[in-house]
Amino acid sequence: MSRRYLSRIKDRWSSEGGLREVLILAFPLILSTGSWAVQQFVDRMFLTWYSADAIAAATPSGILNFAVMSLFIGTASYVGTFVAQYYGAGRPERIGPALWQGLYVAILGGAVIMAVIPLAPAVFDFIGHDVAVRENEVIYFQYLCAGAVWVIASAALSSFFSGIGRTRIVMWVNLEMTAINIVLDYILIFGYLGFPEMGIKGAAIATVIAGFYNFIAYILIIVRPSYNRRFQTLKGWRFDRELFARLLRFGLPSGVQFFLDMAGFTIFIMILGRLGTVSLAATNIAFNINTIAFMPMIGCGIAVSVLVGQYLGKNRPDLAWKSTYSAFFMTFAYMAAISALYVGTPWLFIEPFAARADSGIFDQIRVLTTVLLRFVALYSLFDTMSIIFASALKGAGDTRFVMYVIVAVSLFVLVIPSYIGIVYLGYGLYLGWTFAALYVSLLGVSFYLRFLGGKWKGMRVIEEHPPSICAERPDCPAAEMYP
């Protein structure tokens, strides 16, 4: 019995689709997305030290900016699924052209978001936060929009490397970007090394410069002759109407889902902002602490999408299934540990924000944030299900279902109930967070049930490879030509 048990553990660890394979692919991505969480955490910590108005403004305007970009990020980064399935199918010559279609989406998205910049004052006037907060929101939003094209293009480029399994490149580029952002944050927010004190404007400029570095670093790698020879990363630059249309067919629902998910939380935070600066600041800090747990899971979710895409490209849905569960087991264990810390030692996460903040105001923020972290601990366990199983569905091409679920649950569980409960009925912060916890939980259950249904196993985003005719041996199977 013990030998059989040990054999099962060994199989779960070392076999195809097992824990080891998932961890090798996912670990660099976990560090990569985790570095983004660290970047956001430090950025918000510095802004908390700077002023309560700055931290109250940073998350609403930052999330609104990301919500606007997310439609294009979600679409452009979906090239990763195309890359993974082409890679698994042994068709590397189609990978470069797929990447370029994502870059064309980035150019389009950057132009659209630049056009939104003049609308920022009217948008934040309509939202109606305190005047000082509103002024900071406009500045932060406009500068971030100016650098949107680099963020969207980098999403497509990083998806290329993830799709072919070279996730260490993504890790190193993002770690370097994070280091640049943190150093520039400190210099520009507080005014060191001869630079003027810029506050939230300095934080935005630092983010844009770091994003541009990210883009350039990927470009310098991707133009190497070895990549061009194998994947046609330069030769495949031409606009491909059929491939672009297929990217929109599968990727646009992913982008819409990403947009609606972000938009739902953006509206939710804007609603909570009506409760005052202290409630908004506590919400912002709780969400930023949550990124410590949330963003590493995103890295694991990317790995799941890649493995599902590659195995479906090889026509091995059984291994795609196994990979997904291997990732789920790892992320659930991680999330359970983090949730226990949120409940048992909330001060561990809150105190860095208090280091140089106004103690009179922050004492009120600390009390609220401590309670909000209990909500975060609760819904984080369901967030594991949401991220992993939604990623598996998207890796297969089941993006429309994910989009429809996000639309329904975001609208009818998060946004409308929060608006009615807080604005019309006058309930406070905790009711809004109850709806947020319910929202994440329902998403997790919905995506898990869809995954169990198995419809995704027969889905593909790439075109069928036409059979080849062998000149010397007409009777030879086409499969022999593509090992």
C-alpha positions in Angstrom: 0.0 0.0 0.0 2.8 2.4 0.9 4.7 1.6 -2.3 1.6 2.2 -4.4 1.1 5.6 -2.6 4.7 6.5 -3.1 4.4 5.5 -6.8 1.4 7.8 -7.2 3.3 10.7 -5.6 6.3 10.1 -7.9 4.0 10.0 -10.9 2.2 13.2 -9.8 5.6 14.9 -9.5 7.7 13.7 -12.4 5.4 12.6 -15.2 4.2 14.7 -18.1 1.7 17.2 -16.9 3.0 16.7 -13.3 4.0 19.1 -10.6 7.6 19.3 -11.7 6.8 20.2 -15.3 4.3 22.9 -14.3 6.7 24.3 -11.7 9.6 24.5 -14.1 7.5 26.5 -16.6 5.5 28.5 -14.0 8.2 29.5 -11.5 9.9 32.1 -13.7 6.4 33.5 -14.5 5.5 33.5 -10.8 8.6 35.5 -10.1 7.8 37.8 -13.1 4.2 38.6 -12.1 5.2 38.6 -8.4 7.7 41.3 -9.3 4.9 43.4 -10.7 3.1 42.9 -7.4 6.2 44.1 -5.5 6.4 47.1 -7.8 2.8 48.0 -7.1 3.2 47.4 -3.4 6.3 49.7 -3.1 4.8 52.3 -5.4 1.7 52.5 -3.2 3.8 52.4 0.0 5.8 55.4 -1.2 2.6 57.3 -2.1 1.2 56.5 1.3 4.3 58.1 2.8 3.9 61.1 0.6 0.2 61.9 1.3 -3.2 60.3 2.0 -4.6 62.1 -1.1 -1.9 60.5 -3.3 -2.6 56.9 -2.1 -6.4 57.5 -2.3 -6.0 58.6 -5.9 -3.5 56.1 -7.1 -5.6 52.9 -7.2 -8.8 54.3 -8.7 -6.9 56.1 -11.5 -4.4 53.3 -11.9 -7.2 50.7 -12.2 -9.2 52.8 -14.5 -6.2 53.2 -16.8 -5.6 49.4 -16.6 -9.2 48.8 -17.3 -9.0 50.9 -20.5 -5.8 49.1 -21.6 -7.1 45.6 -20.6 -9.3 45.3 -23.7 -6.2 45.5 -25.8 -3.8 43.7 -23.4 -6.1 40.8 -23.2 -6.4 40.6 -27.0 -2.7 41.2 -27.8 -1.5 38.7 -25.2 -3.8 36.0 -26.5 -1.1 35.4 -29.2 0.4 33.3 -26.4 -2.3 30.7 -27.0 -1.7 30.7 -30.7 2.1 30.4 -30.1 1.6 27.5 -27.7 -0.7 25.6 -30.0 1.5 26.2 -33.1 4.5 25.2 -31.0 2.8 22.0 -29.8 1.7 21.2 -33.3 5.3 21.5 -34.6 4.6 24.5 -36.8 7.2 27.2 -35.7 6.9 29.1 -39.0 3.5 30.3 -38.0 4.6 31.7 -34.7 6.2 34.9 -35.9 3.2 36.0 -38.0 0.9 35.3 -35.0 3.1 37.6 -32.8 3.0 40.4 -35.3 -0.8 40.4 -35.4 -0.6 41.0 -31.6 1.7 43.9 -32.2 -0.7 45.4 -34.6 -3.4 45.2 -31.9 -0.9 47.1 -29.6 -0.5 49.9 -32.1 -4.2 50.3 -32.5 -4.7 50.2 -28.7 -2.1 52.8 -28.1 -3.7 55.2 -30.5 -7.2 54.7 -29.0 -5.9 55.2 -25.4 -4.0 58.4 -26.3 -7.3 59.8 -27.6 -8.8 59.2 -24.1 -6.3 61.5 -22.4 -8.2 64.8 -22.9 -11.4 63.2 -21.4 -9.7 62.5 -18.0 -10.8 65.7 -16.1 -14.5 65.2 -17.1 -14.4 61.5 -16.1 -13.0 62.2 -12.7 -15.3 65.2 -12.1 -18.2 62.8 -12.8 -16.8 60.2 -10.3 -16.9 62.9 -7.7 -14.1 62.1 -5.2 -12.7 64.9 -3.0 -11.1 67.8 -5.0 -7.5 67.0 -3.9 -7.9 63.3 -4.7 -9.5 64.2 -8.0 -6.5 66.4 -9.1 -4.1 63.5 -8.4 -6.3 61.0 -10.2 -6.3 63.1 -13.4 -2.5 63.5 -13.4 -1.8 59.8 -12.7 -4.3 58.6 -15.3 -3.1 60.9 -18.1 0.6 60.0 -17.8 -0.1 56.2 -17.6 -2.3 56.5 -20.8 0.6 58.1 -22.6 2.7 55.0 -22.1 0.0 52.5 -22.9 1.4 51.3 -26.2 4.5 50.0 -24.6 2.5 48.0 -22.0 0.3 46.4 -24.7 3.1 45.6 -27.0 5.1 44.1 -24.1 2.1 41.9 -23.3 2.2 40.4 -26.8 6.0 40.0 -26.8 6.1 38.3 -23.4 3.3 36.0 -24.5 5.6 34.9 -27.4 8.3 33.8 -25.0 5.8 32.1 -22.6 4.2 30.3 -25.5 7.4 28.7 -26.6 8.3 27.8 -23.0 11.1 30.3 -22.5 9.7 31.9 -19.4 13.1 32.8 -17.9 13.4 35.6 -20.4 10.1 37.0 -19.2 11.3 36.7 -15.6 14.5 38.5 -16.1 13.0 41.3 -18.2 10.3 41.9 -15.6 12.7 41.8 -12.7 14.8 44.4 -14.3 11.8 46.6 -15.1 10.6 46.3 -11.5 14.0 47.4 -10.2 14.1 50.4 -12.5 10.5 51.4 -11.5 11.2 51.2 -7.8 14.4 53.3 -8.0 12.7 55.9 -10.2 9.7 56.0 -7.9 11.8 56.9 -4.9 13.8 59.5 -6.8 10.8 61.2 -8.6 8.1 61.0 -5.9 10.3 62.6 -3.2 12.7 64.6 -5.3 16.2 63.2 -4.9 19.4 63.4 -7.1 18.5 66.9 -8.2 15.0 66.0 -9.4 12.1 68.1 -8.2 9.6 66.5 -5.8 6.8 65.3 -8.1 4.5 63.1 -5.9 2.0 61.1 -7.9 3.2 62.6 -11.1 6.7 61.2 -10.4 5.2 57.7 -9.8 3.4 57.8 -13.1 6.6 58.9 -15.0 8.6 56.1 -13.4 6.0 53.6 -14.5 6.0 54.8 -18.1 9.9 54.8 -18.3 10.0 51.3 -16.9 7.3 50.1 -19.3 9.4 51.5 -22.3 12.4 49.6 -21.0 10.4 46.4 -20.9 9.4 46.8 -24.6 13.0 47.6 -25.7 14.4 44.7 -23.8 12.0 42.2 -25.5 12.6 43.7 -28.9 16.4 43.4 -28.6 16.0 39.7 -27.9 13.4 38.9 -30.4 15.3 40.3 -33.4 18.1 37.8 -32.9 18.8 35.7 -36.1 18.2 32.5 -34.2 14.6 33.5 -33.4 14.0 34.8 -36.9 15.3 31.6 -38.5 13.1 29.3 -36.5 10.0 31.4 -35.7 10.1 34.1 -38.5 10.0 36.9 -35.9 11.1 39.4 -38.5 10.1 37.7 -41.7 6.5 37.3 -40.5 5.9 41.1 -40.1 3.2 41.4 -42.7 -0.4 41.9 -41.8 -2.2 38.6 -42.2 -5.9 39.3 -42.6 -7.0 35.7 -41.9 -4.7 35.3 -38.9 -5.6 38.7 -37.5 -9.3 37.9 -37.8 -8.8 34.6 -36.0 -6.8 36.5 -33.2 -9.8 38.8 -32.8 -12.3 35.9 -32.9 -10.6 34.2 -29.9 -8.6 37.0 -28.4 -11.1 39.8 -28.4 -13.5 37.9 -26.0 -10.5 37.4 -23.8 -9.8 41.1 -24.0 -13.4 42.0 -23.3 -13.4 39.6 -20.3 -10.3 41.2 -19.0 -11.8 44.6 -19.6 -15.1 43.8 -17.9 -13.3 42.2 -14.9 -11.2 45.3 -14.5 -14.1 47.7 -15.2 -16.3 45.9 -12.6 -13.6 46.4 -9.9 -12.9 49.9 -11.1 -16.6 50.9 -10.7 -16.7 49.1 -7.4 -13.7 51.2 -6.1 -15.3 54.4 -7.4 -18.5 53.6 -5.5 -16.5 52.9 -2.3 -14.8 56.2 -2.9 -18.0 58.0 -2.1 -17.6 56.8 1.5 -14.7 59.1 2.0 -10.9 59.2 1.8 -10.3 56.9 4.8 -12.5 54.1 3.4 -11.0 54.5 -0.1 -7.4 54.5 1.2 -8.2 51.3 3.3 -9.7 49.6 0.2 -6.7 50.6 -1.9 -4.2 49.3 0.6 -6.2 46.0 1.0 -6.3 45.5 -2.7 -2.6 46.2 -3.0 -1.7 43.8 -0.3 -3.9 41.3 -2.1 -1.6 41.6 -5.2 1.1 39.8 -3.2 -1.1 36.7 -3.4 -2.9 37.4 -6.6 -0.1 38.3 -9.1 2.0 35.2 -8.5 -1.1 33.1 -9.3 -1.5 35.0 -12.5 2.0 33.7 -13.4 0.8 30.1 -12.7 -2.3 30.8 -14.8 -0.2 31.9 -17.7 1.7 28.6 -17.4 -1.5 26.7 -17.4 -2.7 28.4 -20.6 0.7 27.6 -22.3 0.6 23.9 -21.2 -3.0 23.4 -22.2 -2.3 25.1 -25.6 0.8 23.0 -26.2 -0.8 19.7 -25.3 -3.9 20.4 -27.3 -1.6 21.3 -30.2 -0.2 17.7 -29.7 -3.8 16.4 -29.4 -3.2 15.3 -25.8 -6.1 16.7 -23.8 -5.5 14.2 -21.1 -2.1 15.8 -20.3 -3.7 19.3 -20.5 -6.2 18.1 -17.9 -3.4 16.8 -15.7 -1.4 20.0 -16.0 -4.3 22.1 -14.9 -4.8 20.1 -11.7 -1.1 20.1 -10.9 -1.2 23.9 -11.1 -4.3 24.1 -9.0 -2.9 21.9 -6.2 0.2 24.2 -6.0 -1.6 27.5 -6.1 -4.3 26.4 -3.6 -1.6 25.4 -1.0 0.1 28.8 -1.6 -3.1 30.7 -1.3 -4.2 28.9 1.9 -0.9 29.9 3.5 -1.2 33.5 2.5 -4.8 33.7 3.6 -3.8 32.4 7.1 -1.3 35.2 7.3 -3.9 37.8 6.3 -6.1 36.7 9.2 -3.4 35.8 11.8 -0.8 38.5 11.2 -2.4 41.4 9.3 0.1 43.9 10.8 2.8 42.2 8.8 1.3 43.6 5.6 -0.1 46.9 6.9 2.8 48.3 8.8 5.0 49.1 5.8 2.3 51.5 4.7 2.4 53.2 8.1 6.1 53.8 8.3 6.1 57.4 7.2 2.3 58.1 6.9 0.4 60.6 9.0 -0.3 58.6 12.2 -3.6 60.4 13.0 -5.2 59.5 9.7 -3.5 56.1 9.3 -4.8 54.8 12.7 -8.3 54.9 11.2 -7.1 53.3 7.9 -5.3 50.5 9.8 -8.5 49.5 11.7 -10.5 49.2 8.4 -7.7 47.5 6.5 -7.4 44.8 9.2 -11.0 43.9 8.7 -10.8 44.0 4.9 -8.0 41.6 4.9 -10.4 39.0 6.3 -12.5 39.4 3.3 -9.4 39.0 1.1 -8.5 35.8 2.9 -11.9 34.4 2.3 -12.3 35.1 -1.4 -8.6 34.4 -2.2 -9.2 30.6 -2.0 -11.9 30.9 -4.6 -9.7 33.2 -6.6 -7.4 30.2 -7.1 -10.1 28.3 -8.8 -11.0 31.3 -10.9 -7.5 32.0 -12.2 -6.4 28.4 -12.9 -9.5 27.0 -14.5 -10.3 30.2 -16.5 -6.7 30.0 -17.8 -7.1 26.4 -18.8 -10.3 27.3 -20.7 -8.6 30.3 -22.4 -5.6 28.1 -23.3 -8.0 25.9 -25.3 -9.9 28.7 -26.9 -13.1 28.8 -24.7 -12.9 32.5 -24.3 -16.5 33.4 -25.0 -17.8 31.4 -22.0 -15.3 33.2 -19.8 -16.4 36.5 -21.2 -20.2 35.8 -20.7 -19.7 34.7 -17.1 -17.6 37.8 -16.3 -20.3 40.0 -17.8 -23.2 38.4 -15.8 -21.4 38.0 -12.5 -19.7 41.4 -12.6 -22.9 43.3 -13.4 -25.4 41.4 -11.2 -23.3 40.4 -8.3 -20.7 43.1 -7.9 -21.6 46.5 -9.5 -25.4 46.8 -9.3 -25.8 45.4 -5.7 -22.9 47.6 -4.5 -24.3 50.7 -6.1 -27.8 50.1 -4.7 -26.6 49.1 -1.2 -24.0 51.9 -0.8 -25.4 54.9 -2.7 -29.2 54.4 -2.3 -29.6 52.4 0.9 -26.7 54.0 2.7 -24.9 50.8 3.8 -21.2 51.1 4.5 -17.9 49.6 3.4 -18.4 46.1 4.6 -21.5 45.4 2.5 -19.5 46.4 -0.6 -16.7 44.0 0.3 -19.3 41.2 0.9 -20.4 41.6 -2.7 -16.7 41.5 -3.8 -16.1 38.2 -2.0 -19.3 36.7 -3.4 -18.3 37.9 -6.9 -14.9 36.2 -6.8 -16.4 33.0 -5.3 -19.0 32.6 -8.0 -16.4 33.1 -10.8 -14.3 30.4 -9.3 -17.1 27.9 -9.1 -18.4 28.7 -12.6 -15.1 28.2 -14.3 -14.4 25.0 -12.4 -17.8 23.5 -13.5 -17.1 24.5 -17.1 -13.7 22.8 -16.9 -15.2 19.6 -15.5 -17.7 19.6 -18.5 -14.8 18.9 -20.8 -16.1 20.8 -23.9 -12.7 22.6 -24.1 -10.9 19.4 -25.0 -12.1 19.6 -28.6 -11.3 23.2 -29.1 -8.4 24.7 -31.1 -7.5 28.3 -32.1 -5.1 27.3 -34.9 -6.2 26.2 -38.3 -6.0 22.6 -39.3 -2.7 21.8 -41.0 -3.5 20.7 -44.6 -2.1 17.3 -45.5 1.1 17.4 -47.6 1.6 15.4 -50.8 4.9 13.6 -50.8 6.6 13.8 -54.2 8.7 10.7 -53.9 6.2 8.6 -51.8 2.6 9.6 -52.5 1.3 7.1 -50.0 3.3 8.4 -47.1 1.3 9.9 -44.2 1.5 13.7 -43.8 2.2 13.2 -40.1 5.6 11.8 -40.9 6.7 15.2 -42.2 6.0 16.9 -38.9 7.8 15.1 -36.0 
